[in-house]
Amino acid sequence: MNEKLELQRIAQSHDVVLYQVIPDEGMKTLIASTPQVSQLLNSPEVCGINFQKLLSAALYNILNHLYKMDHSQLAKIMKSSPIDVLYILRGGLNFDLHRNVAEVTLTLPEVTFLSSQRVASGNGFEIGESTYRKWSIQDEALLCIGDICATATTLKNVIEEAIIRYGNERKKPSGLLIFTIGTPYVREMLIAYRQRLKDAWSPNFQGITVIYLEEIFSLYKGEPLLYNTHLPFTDFFRKDFPSSIEFEDVSLSKPVCFLERCAIYDGGSRSFEPSVYLSHLYNYWASLKQNATFQVIQLLELKSNLVDYQLGFEDWLRKRPWWNRMDKDKLHALHEKGQAALKALTSQSLSEICEGRLQMIKVKKDAHSQNN
């Protein structure tokens, strides 16, 4: 997708800020910012139950805010339709959608479980293990899915499965609501599926809403200089696509986050195998330290937009067209904060930064081992 995306703030409370992505391309794309997701994205050492609690709390706040937006079509559907929740095992369980939907809408959803694991192939990624199926769906229900999505291969697969299953049961959803920590591939795939879903689920299908949490992340595709330390078509970078101002502001308070291997890492491992996950996190920083031939600014150029803060304000903003509709005073303050963050980060050597992260992660690993 080569169009220039812009953000327009449409709602704000003390715990949620919602932006609409423009143009809409025939479906609604939102970016939701919450303190909880900002924390877990900027603190990769948060894992296990704490990771689950933060993501669940964020989803509750977002759903509650959406439900109270009386003027929106989505709120009307949430209040008038039954709700189906589809869980993609196992990372999708972290979104805790069935409980949050029930608490917000006071409607008990039907819940479906599908396994769908992508595996690398000569053509990119294909679906490997996908044998577990436990369907429970209703007619004219709002279908809700939450998942961490890179190439959107898994999400595409479960939507294909849903089209078949709803058809076999002679049922049709009233709408499709997707929550994701994800990349532009999610939006592109859903735009490509609009007409097919409309044809399959009309006449009462009200369309698609996809809600990105904090940012539309770019996907690392195999830059050779990063190949020894990063996973192609798996790792999320903070580069070239819209983010909420709130998330950017929090990230600039801890700019080392821009050097992480991935903005989110593996949701299943991070949640359900915290000791394994912390070992992988430690190994990334140890590997980066061993390969520390880069200057910090060179690594940042490959992985993020942080280096843009060395530009003057107008040039910096031109590289962020998604913020053209935002308050200029806030943008000036953000630009100044970014300049200070870039200076602070690049004043250190990569080895020093890696050593600091390794010490932090080791403390977390030791604490986790003692608690188990």
ZIPEQUI-V244992 format. One record per backbone hydrogen bond with DSSP energy under -1.0 kcal/mol. NH is the residue of the N-H (numbers start at 1). CO is the residue of the C=O. E is the energy in kcal/mol with one decimal. If there is no record, write none. Layout:
NH,CO,E ; NH,CO,E
//
This chain:
6,22,-2.6 ; 7,322,-2.3 ; 8,20,-2.0 ; 10,18,-2.5 ; 11,18,-1.3 ; 13,16,-2.7 ; 17,33,-1.8 ; 18,11,-2.6 ; 19,31,-2.5 ; 20,8,-2.9 ; 21,29,-3.2 ; 22,6,-3.1 ; 27,24,-1.8 ; 28,208,-2.1 ; 30,210,-2.7 ; 31,19,-2.3 ; 32,212,-3.0 ; 33,17,-2.7 ; 38,34,-2.0 ; 39,35,-1.9 ; 40,36,-2.1 ; 41,37,-2.4 ; 42,38,-1.8 ; 46,43,-2.3 ; 48,270,-3.1 ; 52,48,-1.9 ; 53,49,-2.7 ; 54,50,-2.1 ; 55,51,-2.2 ; 56,52,-2.6 ; 57,53,-2.5 ; 58,54,-2.1 ; 59,55,-2.2 ; 60,56,-2.3 ; 61,57,-2.2 ; 62,58,-2.4 ; 63,59,-2.8 ; 64,60,-2.7 ; 65,61,-2.1 ; 66,62,-2.7 ; 67,63,-2.6 ; 68,64,-1.2 ; 69,66,-1.3 ; 70,68,-1.7 ; 72,69,-2.2 ; 76,72,-1.6 ; 77,73,-2.0 ; 78,74,-2.6 ; 79,75,-1.7 ; 80,76,-1.1 ; 81,77,-2.1 ; 84,142,-2.5 ; 85,110,-2.9 ; 86,144,-2.7 ; 87,112,-3.4 ; 89,114,-3.1 ; 92,88,-2.1 ; 93,90,-1.5 ; 94,91,-1.5 ; 95,92,-1.4 ; 96,93,-1.4 ; 100,96,-2.0 ; 101,97,-3.1 ; 102,98,-1.9 ; 103,99,-2.3 ; 104,100,-2.1 ; 105,101,-2.8 ; 106,102,-1.6 ; 110,83,-1.8 ; 112,85,-2.9 ; 113,134,-2.0 ; 114,87,-2.6 ; 115,132,-2.0 ; 117,129,-2.3 ; 119,126,-3.4 ; 121,124,-2.8 ; 124,121,-1.6 ; 126,119,-2.8 ; 128,117,-3.7 ; 134,113,-2.2 ; 140,172,-2.2 ; 142,82,-2.6 ; 143,175,-2.7 ; 144,84,-3.0 ; 145,177,-2.4 ; 147,179,-2.2 ; 149,181,-1.5 ; 156,152,-2.5 ; 157,153,-1.9 ; 158,154,-2.2 ; 159,155,-2.1 ; 160,156,-2.2 ; 161,157,-2.2 ; 162,158,-2.4 ; 163,159,-2.5 ; 164,160,-1.8 ; 165,161,-2.7 ; 166,162,-2.9 ; 167,163,-1.7 ; 168,164,-2.6 ; 169,165,-1.9 ; 170,167,-1.3 ; 171,166,-3.1 ; 174,141,-2.2 ; 176,207,-2.1 ; 177,143,-3.1 ; 178,209,-2.8 ; 179,145,-2.7 ; 180,211,-2.5 ; 186,183,-1.4 ; 188,184,-2.7 ; 189,185,-2.4 ; 190,186,-2.3 ; 191,187,-2.5 ; 192,188,-2.1 ; 193,189,-1.2 ; 197,193,-2.7 ; 198,194,-2.5 ; 199,195,-2.7 ; 200,196,-2.3 ; 201,197,-2.7 ; 202,198,-1.3 ; 206,174,-3.3 ; 209,176,-2.5 ; 210,28,-2.5 ; 211,178,-3.4 ; 212,30,-3.0 ; 213,180,-2.2 ; 214,32,-2.5 ; 215,213,-1.6 ; 216,242,-2.7 ; 217,182,-2.4 ; 218,237,-2.0 ; 220,235,-2.6 ; 226,223,-2.2 ; 227,224,-1.2 ; 229,226,-1.5 ; 230,226,-1.7 ; 233,220,-4.0 ; 234,231,-1.5 ; 235,231,-2.2 ; 237,218,-2.6 ; 238,303,-1.2 ; 239,237,-1.1 ; 244,214,-2.7 ; 248,244,-2.0 ; 249,245,-2.6 ; 250,246,-2.1 ; 251,247,-2.6 ; 252,248,-2.1 ; 254,251,-1.6 ; 257,254,-2.3 ; 258,255,-1.9 ; 259,256,-2.0 ; 260,257,-1.3 ; 263,236,-1.2 ; 270,266,-2.8 ; 271,267,-1.5 ; 272,268,-2.9 ; 273,269,-2.0 ; 277,273,-2.8 ; 278,274,-2.7 ; 279,275,-1.6 ; 280,276,-2.1 ; 281,277,-2.6 ; 282,278,-2.5 ; 283,279,-2.5 ; 284,280,-1.9 ; 285,281,-1.6 ; 286,282,-2.4 ; 287,283,-2.6 ; 288,284,-2.7 ; 289,285,-2.1 ; 290,286,-1.9 ; 291,287,-1.6 ; 292,289,-1.2 ; 293,291,-3.1 ; 299,295,-1.7 ; 300,296,-2.4 ; 301,297,-1.9 ; 302,298,-1.2 ; 303,299,-1.3 ; 304,300,-2.3 ; 305,238,-1.3 ; 308,305,-1.8 ; 309,306,-1.9 ; 310,307,-1.8 ; 311,308,-2.2 ; 316,312,-2.8 ; 317,313,-2.6 ; 318,314,-2.0 ; 320,317,-1.9 ; 323,320,-2.2 ; 324,321,-1.7 ; 326,323,-1.9 ; 331,327,-1.8 ; 332,328,-2.5 ; 333,329,-2.0 ; 334,330,-2.3 ; 335,331,-2.6 ; 336,332,-2.1 ; 337,333,-2.1 ; 338,334,-2.6 ; 339,335,-2.1 ; 340,336,-1.9 ; 341,337,-2.4 ; 342,338,-2.7 ; 343,339,-2.1 ; 344,340,-2.4 ; 345,341,-2.3 ; 346,342,-2.5 ; 348,345,-1.3 ; 353,349,-2.1 ; 354,350,-2.7 ; 355,351,-2.4 ; 356,352,-2.0 ; 357,353,-2.2 ; 358,354,-2.7 ; 359,355,-2.2 ; 360,356,-1.9 ; 361,357,-2.7 ; 362,358,-2.4 ; 363,359,-1.9 ; 364,360,-1.7 ; 365,361,-2.8 ; 366,362,-2.8 ; 367,363,-2.3 ; 368,364,-2.4 ; 369,365,-2.3 ; 370,366,-2.2 ; 371,367,-1.7
//
